[in-house]
Amino acid sequence: MSSMSRARVARRIAAGAAYGGGGIGLVGAAAVGVLLAEVRMAKRVVGNGNSPHPPSAEGLYGRSYGSRYGRPSGPFAPHHGPYDASEDPPIRLVMLGDSTAAGQGVHRARQTPGALLASGLAAVAEHPVELRNVALPGAQSDDLDRQVALVLEDPARVPDVCVIMIGANDVTHRMPPTRSVRHLSAAVRRLRTAGAEVVVGTCPDLGTIEPVQQPLRWLARRASRQLAAAQTIGVVEQGGRTVSLGDLLGPEFEANPRELFGPDNYHPSAEGYATAAMAVLPTMCAALNLWPAEEERPDVSRREGFLPVARAAAEAASEAGTEVTAAMPTGPRGPWALLKRRRRRRVPATDPAPTTATAPGAQ
């Protein structure tokens, strides 16, 4: 399917979500019978993606930055002297979504994406980061309403930034994509209205799960990318940013299934989560104005630039780590967005486990 065709499909799904339309099929109806047969066969081999409960990584990261001296001032720079959270609050980071956001499939708190992102953000900001995780393994996008309510229940503790990773279960449970995007868009709108920055890791490429055979692999890949593109449109139109996880769970995972998938061959391993965190971290930092200003300008040599939002969404769904963020409110073909292919930075191995007692799973 061409980029323009993918953009049209994504726009139709997003428009259906915005205007309350019915379900627009991700794959042809004639393929559904084959798809369901293959799903049942794959589940017997893979299982349902179940593994022990993800370790709790909630807590305070980068506490040591709170007692340093002589750092430059900035919106998140701590005061001189010992760190006092009541006087100088930490950056609040919240993870929402499904098992991928929760970190299912690994055994140590420091290996979860939340811990990796909290550690990386603390190192970039040189300021403590408080991590909270309300993601639920097995969640579909309709659970985001409940998760957002938990996040916003205390108006005095609105997060600085929220990272949402959702979509895989919507595809496997055949949730209509318009409904999926509608729930995600509503969640982003509520969080942005409350004052939080939002970064969404879009639907991963389910065509890379090792035991899954053709034609399910092709159908799953197509459905995943169409949903990811539609998610991007919905998120960007509500003021959030997206990062494509599709190809991160594509060529790299496909080439190294034993290394990048966890023991259940369904959820990412520690190395897989680190790869995803390296892609999300720059966008999260940019949302908080913590990334180098020179990297915010589009780089033509990396094929970055301004595109109609539907086309930017379609291109991002096909390339790992691609960021899409709102740019101009309107243009000849509707809203425009900035497409960026940020250079990945290694997540700093700083403060690998939270320092508070609120993280019983930390090791």
N, C-alpha and C positions, 0 to 999 in steps of 0.2 A: 504494500500500500504506500502511495506517495505521501510526502510530507503534507501537501495540500489536502489530500483526501483524509489523512489522519486529523488535520486541523478542523475540517468540516464535521467529522464525526464527533470530535471533542466538543466543538461549539454546540452541536445539537443536544448532546447530553447535558452540558452545562446550562443551556437555555431551558431545557425541560426541567432541570432542577430549580432554576430561578423562578419559573412561571408555573410550577406545580404540575408539570406534564407527567404522563404515565411512564412506565418503564420502557426504555429504548434498549433493545437487545444488544449485547456486546458481540454475540456470535449468532450466526444464522440458526433458525429454528430446526433445520434439518440436521444440524450437527449436535443438537442437545442430547439425543439418544446415545450417540457414540461417546459424547463427553461424559455423561453420567456413568456409562459402563466402565470407562477408563478411570474415572474418579474412584469407583468402588474397588477396582483392581489396585489402584495406587495406594488407597488407604490400607489395604491388607498388607502391603509391603512397607509403606512408610509409617503406618499407624496414623493417628490423628494429630501428630505433632505434639503429643503430650510428653512432658518430661517433668522432673521435680519442680516444685514451685521456684520461681526465680528468686535469687538472693536479694534481700533488701539492701539497697545502696543509699537510702536516704540519710541525710546528715550534712555536716558542714565540711566543705573542701577548701583547701588553701588557707587554713587558719593562720599559718606562719606569715602570710602576707600582711596580716593585720597589725603586726608589731614591727614592721620594717620602717626605716627612716630614709628620708632623702629621695623619695620617688616623685616623679612629676605629678602635678595636680591634674584632675580630670573628673568627669562626672561620677566615676566609681572609685576614685583614689581614696584610700583610707587616711585618716588623720594620723599625725605623729603620736607615738606612744603605744602602749599596749592596746590590743584590739578589744573594743567594747561594742558588741553587736547592738546594744540599746542606743548608743550614741551614733554609730556609723553602721547602718544595717548592711548585711551581706547582699550580694546580687541574688535574687530569687529565680531559680530555674525549676520549671515543672515539666515532667514528661507525661504525655497523654497518649492513648492509643491502645494497641493490642500487645500480643506477646513479644513482638520485636522491640517495642518501646520499653516493655517491662524487663527485657533481658533474659527471657526464657531460653534455656539450652546451655547456659554456663553455670558454674558452681561457685564462683567468687564474686563478691559485690563489685570489686574493682574492674571486672571484665564486662559489666553491663554497659550499654550505651549511655545511660544516665550518668554513671560514675566517670566514664571517659570524657563526656562532654563537660561535666562539672569541673573535673581536673584541668581540662584544656582551657576552659573559660577563666578559671582562677589564675592560671599562668599568664594568659594574654592580658587580662585586666589587672593583674597583680593585686587582687582583692579577693577576700573570701566569697565563696559561692555556697548558698544553701540549696540543696537538691531535695525536691519532693517528687514522688512518682505515684500517679493515680491510674496508670495504665493497667488494663485487665487482660490477661491471656485469654484468647478466644473471642475478644470483643470485635464487634462490627461497628460501622460508623454510627449506628443508631444509639450506641452506648455513650457517645461523646457528650450528649446532653447531660447525662448523669455525672460524667467526669468533670465537665466544666462547672457544674453546680458545686461540686466539692472544692474545686480550685478557687471559686469566687465567693465561697460562703463567708469569708472574713474580709470585709472591704478594706481593712487596714493592712492586709497582707497580699495584695494583688501582685502576681509575679512580674518580674521585669521581662522575662522571656519564657515562652512555652514552646516545646518541641512536640509535635504530633506525628506519630508513625502509625498509619492505618490503611486498610484497603484490601489486604490479602484475603481476609475472611469474608469480605463482601463478595469477592469473586468466587471463592470456593462454595459459598452458601447461596450463590445466585441472587444476591440482593440486586434489584434493579439499579443500574448506575445513576439514574437521575435521583433516586432516593438517597443513594450513598453520598453523592455530591451535595445534595441539599442539607444533609445532616452535618457534613464537614464544613460547608460554607457558614451555616448557622453558628457552629462552634467557634470558628475564626472570628466571625462578626462580634460575638459576645465577648471574647477575650480582648479583641482590639478596642472595643468600646470601653472596656474596663481599664485600658491603658497598657496592656501587655503587648510586647512584640510577639509575633507568631511565625515559627518556621515549621513547615510540613514536609516530612519525608514521604514522597508519594508512593503509591502501590508498587511493591517490588515485582520483579519478573518471575512469575510462578512457573514459567516454562523451563526453569533450570533445576527443579527438584529432581535429584538423580534417578530415582526409580520410575519416574513418570515417563511413559512411552508416547510415541506418536499414535494418533493425531492429537492427543491431549496436550502434548508439549506445545504444538503450534497454536492450538486454540487458547491455551492458558496464557501464552506469551501475548497473543493479540489482545485478549480481554484485559490483561494486566496493563498493557501500554495504553489502551484506549481509556481505561479508568484513570490512569495516572495523568494523562493529558487533560481529561475533564476536571480532575481534582485541581490541577494547576490553575485552570481558568477560574474556577470557583474561589480558590484561596486568594489569588492575586486581586480579583475584583473586590474582595473584602479587606484588602490592605495587608495581607500576609505575604510571606515569601515561601517558595517551594525549592526543594532539592530533589532531583531525580535519583531514586535508589534502584531503578529498573536494571540498569546495566551493571551496577555494583553486585547485584544478585544474578548477573548474566555471565559475560565472558570470564570474569575472574572466578566466580563460583563454579562455572561449568568446567573451567580448566583445572581447578583444584578442589574438587568436591570433598575429598577427604580432609583437606586442610581448612576449607572455609565453611563447611557445614558442620554442625554439632553432631553429637553421638546419635541423635535420632534421625539424621539425614534430612531434617526439615527446617529446624531453626539454625541460624548462624552460630558458628563457634566463636570463641574469644577473638580469633584473628578476623573473622567475618564482621563482627561488631566493631572492631577497631577500624576496619576499612570504611564502614558506613559512617562512623563518628568523624573520621578525617574529612569526609565529604561535607558533613553537616556543620562542623565547627566554624569554618570561615564565614558561612552565611549567618550563623547565629551571632558571631562577633560583629559582623557588618551591621546587623539589625540594631545592635547596641552602640554603634559608632565607635567600635574598638578595633576596627581593621584599618590598615594603612590607607590613607586617603587616595594615594596614587593608584591603588588597585580598584578603586570604585569607578574609575573611568573605563569605558568599554575598550577592549584591546582587539583591534581588527585582525591582528595576526592569529588570535585564538578564535576567530569567527564569532566575536561578541558584538552585540549591537541592539538596536531598537527594532522590534517587530510587532505586528498585530498580536495580541495576546494569544489567540488560538494557534497561530503558527509557532510562536515561541513555545507554547505548551507541547505541541506535537514534536518539535525538535528535542525538547528537554526529555521527553519520555523515552527517547531512543539513545540517550547518551548519559553515562554515569556522572553524577556529581554536578550536573548542570543546574544553575540557579535561575529562577525567574522571579522578577519583582516588578511591581507596578511602576510605570514611567509616566507617560502622558495620559490624561484622562480620556482623550478621544482622538480619533484620526479618521481617515477616509474609510477604514474598515473596522471601526469600533475602537475600543480601548487598546493602548499599546503597552508593551512591557519591555523591560531590559533583560536580555539573555546574557548570562555570564558563565564562563567556564573557569571557575576559580582554580588557582593552583592549590593542590592539597598540601596541607602542612601536617606533619606528624603530631599526633596528640601528645602533649608533654606528659612524661611519666612523673608528674608531681602529685604528692599527696594521694597515692593510689587508693586509699580508703578513707572514708569520712572520719573525723576526729570526735564525733559526738557519740553518745550511747544509744542514739536512735537508729543505729544500723546493725541489727543483730546478725546480719549475714556477712558483715565485712570480715575479710581475712587478709 
